[in-house]
């Protein structure tokens, strides 16, 4: 059996965008990213997160609006190699009448029944219910506070889940 998947959102878990705008969190570095012409985005990233994520026992995968751009802008700063990503295609930001987050269905399809954890700041009980109904394997939807980003207790919860699902 293979390692479980870990789906990574950028904004919230890795970039605590909701922290006080005038104060970068301790241990973080600032980058400016111009994904599209116009004003660059301020992104706060912790250089130690890559090593910590790689040590958790998962296969890592981006599950972010950054999609493949995360490999150019985010991964190198935090020490991650190039990772696969969920291509949200026309589902990107698509509103669902059932209230399920627009990422959820694509993540479940991408996992193809494999155990997975998903770190994000926008999941709800509706997403948990969708995953429980449509995904046959173990899954952990782990909410991360976008004011704080990934913290030690988040890494501990992810490590515990990986340990219970690794084959």
N, C-alpha and C positions, 0 to 999 in steps of 0.2 A: 504494500500500500504506500502511496506517496504522501508527502507532507501536506498538511492543510494549506489552503490559500489564505493570504492576507491581503484584502483589498484596501488600498490606501487613498483616502481623500487628502488633498493638499490644504485647502483653505479651511482652517479650523483645527484639525489635528496637527499638521506640520507647520502651518503658518497661523499663529494665533492672532488673526486679523482683528478680533474684537477687543484685544487688550487696549489699555489706554493709549491713544494715538501719539501722545508726546513721549511715551516711555517704552523703549524696546525691552522685552523681557530679558532677565538675566541669562547669560549664556547663548543668546541668539545673535545672529549677524543679520545685517540688512542688505538686500539686493533690490535693484530696480529693474523691472521687467516690462518691456514694451511688446506685448504679444500682438498688438494691432497698432496702426499709426495713431498717434495722439499721446495722451498723458500716460506715463509709465506707472505701473503698479508698484507699491511698496510691499515687499514680502519679507517677513521675518522667519528665519530658519535656524534650527539648532544643529551645528555641525556634528554633534554626537548621536543624533537620531538614527543615522544610517547604520552605524555599527550595532546599536541597540536593536534595531529592527531585524538586521541580518542574523542576530544571535537568538532570535525567538523560536526558530524551528519551522518557519513557514516558507512557502514559495510566495514571493511578493509580487503584487500586481497593482498598477495604478487604477483607481476608480475615481476619477476627478475630471472636472471640466477642462483641465489642462491637457488631458489625454496624452498624446505622444510628446507634447511640449514639456511635460514634466521630466522627461529624460534629458532634455537640453538644459533646463533652468533649475530644477529642484534637485534631482539626483546627484549631480556633481557637487553641489554645495554641502549636502548632508552625508555624502560618502556612499551613495548607492550606485550599483552598476545599472546599465540600461535594463529596464524592466518591461514586460508586456503591459498592455493597458486595455481596459474595456473601451471599445469604440461605441459610444452612445448613438452615433449616427443621427438620424432624424428624431430620436427620442430625447436628444439633449434639450433640457429645460421644458420638455413637453408636459403640460398639465394633464393630470389624470382625474377623471370624475370620481374615482373611488378613494382619492386622497393619498394613495401610495406614492412615495417619492419617485421621481422620474428615473432614478438610477436603479431602483430595486429589481425590476423585472430583468434588466440587462445583466445585472450581477448574478442573479440566480441562473440565467441561461448560460452565462460564461462559466460558472462553477461546474456545470454538467453533473450535479449530484455529489461532487467532492465536498468534504468538510471545508468550511471557510469562516473566517472572521472578517468583519468589515468595520473599519474605524471611520467615523464621519461625525459631523455636528448637526445633521439635519434629519436623522431617522426619527420615526415615531412608532407608537404601538401598531399603527396600520401596516408599517413595513415589517414588523416582527410577525404579524398575523399572515401577511402575504408569504413570507419566507417559510413559515411553519406549514402552510398549505401547499406550496409549490416546490419546495426543496426537500428531497428525501434524506439528505445527510444532516449531520450536526452543523449548526451555524450559530455564530455569536455576532450580534449587531451591537457594537460597542460605541456608545455616544461619548464624544470628547468635547469638553467645554471650549468654545472658540476664543474665550478670553485667556485661557491657560495653555492650550495645546496639549500634546502628549506629555504625561507626567509619569512618575514612578509607579503609581497605582494602576495606570493604564497598561504599562508594560507588564506588570505583575498579572493582571487579568488576562492579557493576551497570552502570556507564557503558560498560565494555568490551562487555558483552553487548548492550546497547542499540545500540551503534555497529555491531555485526555483524549485527543483525536489522532495523534500520530500513530502510524502503524509499525 
